[in-house]
């Protein structure tokens, strides 16, 4: 079995640590619900896990926007590190990583903000779609520069 690079092991360990610490928070929230509360009345049942669209994005704080983008970036980075530059299976992550390479989260956030401001009729489009169609796919369709 090939030896895993130290960076990949560190990245996976960090992800595991974050995941485990999040689980402790979720467990604490579950136990904080009153004993008479039905499952639908717990704090977890009120969490909206749908992809945010323009309406939700515009209502979000800068910190919430950055956290959302950080999650997407971390997911893409982890998959890219695990699959490498030549993945065995089809994936969108390679294009995602290549197209957004060198951009900061703030630049991505500002691009999404600008898109929704310029396209008020597209508020139903999810943030993920905006990033894909406006940033990733547009760069992927450009000829490669040498």
WOKAMO-V478430 format. One record per pair of residues at least 12 apart in sequence whose C-alpha atoms are under 8 Angstrom apart, sorted by the first residue. I is the first residue (numbers start at 0). J is the second residue. D is the distance in Angstrom with one decimal. If there is no record, write none. Layout:
i:I j:J d:D
i:I j:J d:D
This chain:
i:7 j:80 d:6.5
i:7 j:81 d:7.4
i:10 j:77 d:7.3
i:11 j:77 d:7.5
i:25 j:43 d:7.9
i:28 j:42 d:6.9
i:28 j:43 d:7.4
i:29 j:41 d:6.9
i:29 j:42 d:7.3
i:29 j:43 d:7.2
i:50 j:125 d:6.1
i:50 j:126 d:7.3
i:50 j:127 d:7.5
i:51 j:125 d:5.6
i:51 j:126 d:6.0
i:52 j:122 d:6.2
i:52 j:123 d:5.5
i:52 j:124 d:5.4
i:52 j:125 d:3.9
i:52 j:126 d:5.5
i:53 j:115 d:6.1
i:53 j:121 d:7.3
i:53 j:122 d:4.1
i:53 j:123 d:6.0
i:53 j:124 d:6.4
i:53 j:125 d:6.5
i:53 j:126 d:6.8
i:54 j:122 d:5.7
i:54 j:123 d:7.2
i:56 j:126 d:7.4
i:57 j:112 d:7.6
i:64 j:108 d:6.9
i:65 j:104 d:6.6
i:65 j:105 d:7.2
i:65 j:108 d:7.0
i:68 j:104 d:6.5
i:68 j:107 d:7.9
i:68 j:108 d:7.5
i:69 j:104 d:7.1
i:75 j:92 d:5.6
i:75 j:95 d:7.4
i:75 j:96 d:7.0
i:76 j:96 d:7.3
i:78 j:92 d:7.1
i:79 j:92 d:6.4
i:79 j:93 d:6.5
i:79 j:96 d:7.7
i:94 j:135 d:6.7
i:94 j:136 d:7.9
i:94 j:139 d:6.6
i:95 j:131 d:7.6
i:95 j:135 d:5.7
i:98 j:134 d:7.1
i:98 j:135 d:5.2
i:98 j:136 d:8.0
i:98 j:138 d:5.8
i:98 j:139 d:6.5
i:99 j:134 d:7.5
i:99 j:135 d:6.9
i:107 j:130 d:7.8
i:111 j:126 d:7.1
i:111 j:129 d:6.7
i:111 j:130 d:6.9
i:114 j:129 d:7.7
